[in-house]
Amino acid sequence: MAAGNATLWKPAPSTPLCAVAVTKIVSGVLEKNGIDGAVASLVCGGKDVGETVVSSKDIDMGETYLVIIAITYTHKVAVSFTGSETIGKIVGRTVQNRFGKVLLELGGNNAVIVMPDADLSLALPSVLFSSVGTAGQRCTSTRRLYLHRSIANEFLEKLQKAYNTVRIGDPLISSTLMGPLHSTQAVDTYHNAIKSLQSTGAEILLGGKSASGLPEALGSGNFVLPTIAIPSSPSPVEGSSSSIWTTETFAPVLNVAVFDELEQAIEWNNAVPQGLSSSLWTRDIRNIGKWMGPAGSDTGIVNVNVGTSGAEIGAPFGGNKSTGWGRESGGDAWKQYVRWSSCTINFSNEAPLAQGVNFDTS
């Protein structure tokens, strides 16, 4: 809107009421300021609605129209899609097929690396929140934890104790720290991930099953236990556990591996298809330089002593590789939502030629 675009929001099929409520708030603010509420439009529906929006030639980046799908925005300048890598590929191909502009925010699969010189009293609550907060359903949630061998046992022991204090229940109650998963399909994804871990010889340190002992009113809800697991192999590129490391599970499942050298942890961090957020915990400036330099993390958000799910919204937000290369927020975000033209106006008494070429025919 700041770039002069109207928006069309197509939310996930499972969240129509939230979308209606938010749209009413936004349109109300617009109307109070003399702008038609339809500037922030909403269309709900399933796959067929999303396909129609994405394939429409009337929705193109740069012509005062933006479509947001699940989240997806259509901007006769662009289609902005937030969702899974699988659907993101379809959206990207469809929009590119009509030479439209697309902005993708896809999978995360984010990693935290904890060095022996890290302040563990700060790293521990950060890892806890990043992996368990919002029931592991943030694009920036921590999915992978790499611990230096010298502090691994101590950190894991404290982390398990912290996990055991997490209060699971009604998210409308302020003391609740973890609510339900989004849907029964998300619960199935969680249990499938646990089965995959077990079938490949992983050690389940904590969790790995549906939550129990909840109030009767919540008994049929999508509640699961936050899980910590140690896959049988630490490598994302070889061994029976490789797919466990390279596949993002949108649920509170944290996979842990132990490393000896920072270079090894960086290699594991970079060896997955996704590239959204990553975090290094250290107080050594040399480690920071290596982590943030060309041989360091290849993610779009590279943090130091801040979790993967940090307070980075003031900076350009987005990832690399199969995360989609899109960027939202930050000072340059508006550039995603405009149509660019290079304009030259000549007020001289001559018509200059390209690169100063002499093309005199006299």
N, C-alpha and C positions, 0 to 999 in steps of 0.2 A: 504494500500500500504506500509506503514511503517513497517508492519509485514511481508512483502514479498508476498502479495496477489495481484492477478489481480482482477478487479471488473467488475461486470455486473449490470448495472443500468436499472431498469424498472420503469420509472416515472409514475405518475398518467396519465390516458388517456387524461386528459384535459390540460396537460402541455408539449406536445411533443416539441414545438419550443424552450422553455426555456431549456429543457433537451439537445437538439441538440446543442444549443449555448454553454452551459456550458461544454459539452463533447468535443467540438472542442477546447475550451480554454485549458482544462486539457490535452488532447492528444497532443496539440501543445507544451505545456511545457515539456511533457515527451519526445517527439521526439527531442527537442532541447538539451536534456540531454542524448541522446543516448539510450532511452528506447522506445520500440515499442508503438505507440499510442493505439494499441488494448488492452493494459493492462487496460485501462479505457474504457470499452465497454458499448454500449447502445442498448437496445431493447425497442421499443415503441409498444403499443398495448393495448388491453382491458383485460377483466377478463380472457379470455382463455390463453393469454400470461403469465399473472401472475401465473395462476394455473400450467402451464407447468414448469415455472422456479422453483416455490416452491416445486413441487413434484419430480423434477429431482434428481436422486441419484448422478448425476455428480456434484451437488452443495452441498458441505458439508464443515462445518467449519474446517479449519486446513490444507487444501491441496491446498493452494495458489489459492483459488478462493473465491470471496465474491460477494454475490448478494444483491443489494439494491432495494427494491420494494416500490415504491410510498411513500416515498423513500423506495426501497428495495435493499439490497445488497446481493449478493450470493458469498459465499466464500467457496470453497470446505472446508471451515472451517465453513461457516455459512450463514444463511439467516438473514439479518437485515431488519426489517420492521418498517416503521413509518407510522401510519395511525390510523384508527378508532379501537375501541375495538372490534366491530363486525367482521371486517375483520381480525384483529389480532388474534382472537380466531381460525379462520379457518386456517390461516397461521401456528400458533403454533401447532395445531393438525396435520396438514399435514406433517410438517417437523418432528415432534416427531414420527409420525407413521413410518418413515423410520430411526428413531434414529439419525436424523440430529441435528445440533446445531442451535438455533434460538435466535435472540436478538430482543426484541419488545420494541418499543416506541409508546405508545398508548394514550388514552384520558387523559386530564388534570383535568378540573373542579376545578381550583385552588381558594383558599380562602385567603382573607386579613382580619386580625383582628386589629382593632384600639383601643388602650387603652386610658383612660382619660389623662394619663401623656405623650402621644405621642406628637411629634412636628408636629402639623397639617400642618404647612407650607411646610413640606417635604412630609408628607404622601399624601396630596391632589394631587399634580402633578404626584406622582408615581402611585396612583390608577387610575388617568385619563389616563395616558399612557398605563398602563397594561391592562385596560379594553377596550380602544378605539383604541390604536395603532394597525396598520395592520388590522383595521376593526374587531378587536377581533378574528383574525384568526391565532394566535400563540398557540402552545400547552401549553405555559405558561401564556396565557392571564388570567386575573382575571375574574372569573365568579360569585364569591360569595364575599360579603362584610359584615363583622360583626362589628358593631359599638357599643361601650359602651354607655349605655343609657345617661350618663351625657354629651356626646359630639355629640350624634347622630344628633340632629336637626341642630346644627351649621355646622357639616361636610356635611350633605346632602344639606343644602342650598348653601354652597360654591361649592360643587361638581356639582350641577345642573347649577350654573352660569358658571362653567368651561366647562361643556358639551356644553352649548349654544354658546361658542366661537370656537368650533371645526369647522374648515373649511373643508367641504366635496367637493371632486371634482377630477380632473385629478391628479393621483399620480405622474405624471412626472413634475408637477409644484411644486417648492420647498415650497411654502406657504401652500400647501394642507397638512392637518393633518390626513385625513381619506379618503381612496379610496373606490372602490367598493368591494362587496363580490366576491368570486372566480367564482361563476356560478349561473345560475338560480335555480339550486337545492339548493344551499346555501341560496338563497333568500327565497325559500319555507320553508326551515328549520327555518329561522328567523321568518317568519310569523306564522308558526305552534307553535313556542315557545310563541309568543305573544298571540295567541288564547288560548293556554293552561293556561297561566297566567290569562287571562281575565275570562276564564270559571271556574277557582277555586277561584275567588274573589280577585285577586291581585290588588294592586294599581299601575298603571303605572304613574310614576312621570314625565317621559320624554321620548320622542321618541315613539316607538311602531308602526312605519309605514315606508313606502318607502320615500326616500328623494325627495323633490320637489324644484322647482326654480333653477335647474341646467341649464347650457348652453345647447342649443338645441342638440349639438353634443353628449352630455352625457345623454340625456333624456331617452334613452332606455337601459341604463346601469344598473348594479346590485347594485344600491346605496340605502342604508337604513339609517335610523336615529339611532344613538347610543341610547340605551334604559336603563333606570334605573327603576326597579320595586321592590315593596315590596310584596312578596307573603303573602297569608293569614295566613300561619303557618310558623314559623321559623325552625321547626324541619325537618331534612332529613329522619327521621325514622317513623313519624306518621303524620296523618292529610292529607288533600286533596292536599297539596303542596309538599308532600314528593318526588314525581317523578320529580318535577321541580328542586329541589335541587340536586338530584342524577344523573340527566341526563346532560351531557355536550352539550351545544348548541354552535357550532363553528361559532359564530357571536357576534356582540357587544351588548350583553344583560347582564346586571349586576343586580343580585338579592341581595337585602339588608335585613338584619335582625338586631335586637337590642338585646343585651345581658346585663346581670348585673354582672356576675362573669367570670373571665378568663376561669375557668374550664368548664363552659357551652359553651363558644365559641370554646374551644379545642374539646369538645365532638362533636359539630356540624361539625367542620373542618374534623374530622376523620370519620364521619358517612356516607361517600359516598364511592362508590366502587373504585374511582380513587385515586391516591396518587402521583401526580407529584410534584407540587410546592405549598408552603404556605408561608405567610409572617405575622409577628407580628410587630406592631409599638408600641414601649414603650421605656422608659428610665430607667425603674426599673430593676435592675440586677436580682431580685428575679423572676420577670416574665419571663425574658430570660432563666433562669435556668429551670424553669418549662416547658417552650415552647420547649426547645431543649433536655430535658431529656426523660426518658422512659415513662413518663405519658403525654408527650407533643405531638407535631405533628407527624403523622405517614407517612408523605410524603418523597419522595426521596430528595427533595430540601427544606431545612428549613431555611428561611431567617428572619433576624431581621433588621428593619429599611431599608429594600430594598424591592422593589416590587416583585411580583411573576415572572414577566418578567424582571429579573435583568441581571447583568453582571456576570453570574455564569459559563460561558463557560470554564473557566480555571479549574474548578472542575469537578469531575465525574457528568455527566448530565444524569438524568433518574429518573424514579419513581417506586413506590411500588404498590402492589395490582393489580388492573386491568389495571394500566398503563403499566405493563409488566415486571418490575424488571430489564430491560436492562439498561446499562450504556454506554454512549459515552463520549468522551473527558476526560480530566484529565489524571493524571499519570498512571492510571491502564487501560485505555481504550483499549490499544493494546492487553491486555490479552484476550479480547473477540474474537480476530481474529487469534488465534494460536491453534495448536493442542499440547496438553500436553503429555509428556512421562516422567516417572521416570526411570532413568538409573543407574544401579549399575555395577561397574567394580571391580573385585577382582584380586589383584596382589599378594596376600599372598600365602603361601604354603599349605593352608588349604581351604576347602570349607565350609564356615560357613552355618549353618542351621537356619531356621526361629526361631526367639526368643531365639536363643542359645540352642535349644533342643539337647539333647544327643541321637543320634540314632545309636549307635555303635552296629553292628551285630557280632563282633568278640568274 
